[in-house]
């Protein structure tokens, strides 16, 4: 688990409370490490963050197949029995993930997620890891 550079709890709570039927909100790095969470326990957030890393990797591979695109994943939505999963790029090396019940307003969720990323995307950036000794 990584620690956020500043406390993002209130921003994630704002997203969760502004869209009824939101269950979990997580910010993660591209390598699947949880940076912040709301509405879930740390273990569940860590499992979701790890799963999101694989999903965003697959999405980026698919995006590269579009010849006129930039090869970047922007948004993934998965509908399953019981709800929706959203994964949105949220800055260089960072992603915003949301789990919501099946009666969530999908349009409102997308709008609120985009608003959050636009307001604080630079704060959600996860710098690349550097191997070797830290000096």
C-alpha positions, 0 to 999 in steps of 0.5 A, spaced: 500 500 500 502 507 498 500 512 502 497 518 499 501 525 499 495 528 502 488 526 505 483 525 499 478 522 503 473 528 503 474 528 495 472 521 495 467 521 500 464 527 496 463 523 489 460 517 493 455 522 497 453 526 490 451 519 486 446 515 490 448 507 490 455 508 490 459 503 494 466 504 493 471 509 491 478 507 490 484 511 487 490 507 485 497 507 481 497 503 475 501 498 478 495 496 482 497 499 489 491 503 493 493 510 494 486 512 497 479 509 498 472 511 501 467 506 503 471 500 503 476 496 508 483 496 506 483 489 504 478 489 499 480 496 496 487 493 495 484 487 492 480 491 487 486 496 486 490 489 484 484 487 479 484 494 476 491 494 474 490 488 470 484 491 467 487 498 465 493 494 462 488 490 458 484 496 456 491 500 454 492 494 449 486 494 446 486 502 445 493 501 441 489 497 436 485 504 434 489 507 429 487 514 430 487 514 437 492 516 442 493 508 445 491 511 452 485 508 456 480 513 458 474 509 461 472 502 462 465 500 464 463 493 466 456 491 468 455 485 472 449 482 476 448 487 482 452 493 479 457 497 475 464 497 475 468 504 473 475 505 472 477 512 469 484 514 468 486 520 473 492 523 471 499 520 469 500 513 472 493 514 477 486 511 476 479 512 479 475 506 480 468 506 483 463 500 484 456 502 484 449 498 485 445 496 479 440 502 480 446 507 479 445 513 475 450 511 470 450 518 466 451 522 473 457 517 475 461 518 469 460 526 470 462 526 477 468 522 476 470 526 470 469 532 474 473 529 480 479 528 475 479 534 472 479 538 479 484 534 482 487 530 477 494 532 478 494 530 485 492 523 483 498 522 479 503 516 481 510 518 480 514 512 476 518 507 481 525 508 481 529 501 482 536 501 486 538 505 493 535 511 495 539 516 497 
